[in-house]
Amino acid sequence: MEYKTQLITGTIKNIYKNIILDVELDDGNLCSAFCPEKDFKNQLYRPGGRVYLTRSGDIRRRVSHICQMVGRDNHLIFVNYKYKNTLFAEAFQKGVLQQDFGRYQYIREIKRGETLKCVNFELLNDAGERAYVYVVNIFNRQEDDVVFPSTINFFELEMFEEMRRLRENGSETFVCLLVPREDCQNARFVWGQDPIAAAKIYDEVKNGLKFCCYGCNVSETTVAVTEKKTILY
């Protein structure tokens, strides 16, 4: 995925409720920026950190910019979750997801308003077998790994129920974890961040929900899914 507009760079001065930043731009001006990915564990946004912004297209918004990337230890972290479906679809078409989805040839993004409300993609193979995929970004880094889950919301609880019904009808179901940062070796399932979320995921895996994880390359001009990551349980 390529950026169509040049990113605006600056430095974080203040943070409000983990979603609004005060940023001093490199040209000396100050602006406010919205963070699409809420930072539940204070891993992403820190005063003094570098950020990469785009200007909001809505002139009515009080927050004039949107945060796209965060700089950390000479690496970039892509924080705009709105592009996760685009990244997954591009990777599927290029064969990057072959290890988990190689038996499927056709992909369809499920749009708002359809009967299925909580899954992102439907896959199909020549035998008529179907799979359904929910795509989610994970960011939180511990030591050399990215760890999950950090939280669970009501939408994801409904997603688990929807996936269960799909499995009852004979379909495969997947949660695809995307890691939009380059400084993590593996993905690791942990109990300590949110034990309730961890227990729910543990039960769903026992009931047939499959998890897979892929890392990304991130630059100031492109973001792309590039490699499968091992999930450590």
C-alpha angles and dihedrals in degrees: 000000000000128000114241094199131047115258120242114226131211147135128267113246102170139002127212121198090333092282108070124060133193105216132191105212121220089251090060098255123125125229141165120241132196118225111218091197113058111223103229096171100034091247101127115037122050131158109264093027123129119247135188115214143184124206116252114250091217109085090193093067116104089208101069102193140043122220112234103168141013125209118226128170094336091313132103124229116202107218105175104104092187090085097053094101091049091051093049094047093048091049092049092051091049094050095245091129094052096122093063104023104027094118090062123077104176128063130189127180112225110229131210114277096036123122092257106068105173108042126078107205142027117206127195136188134199092267091060093251116147136208130188125209134199112196122206135168121232123195114162111117127201118180104318099336138076110235134207155232104035094164143338128223136201092259091057091047088056089046090057090053092048090050090050091055090049091053090051087059091053102263128130116240128204140183107206113203115205119200107202095192133075102217100080126088103192140001115247129198109221134184099202103072098057114353093187092055091044092052091050093050091046090055093047092051090052088052093055107272109140126215127202132172135208132185128220140218111229127194135157090265107031144030121194139167106242116163146020116249126208115244112220116206 
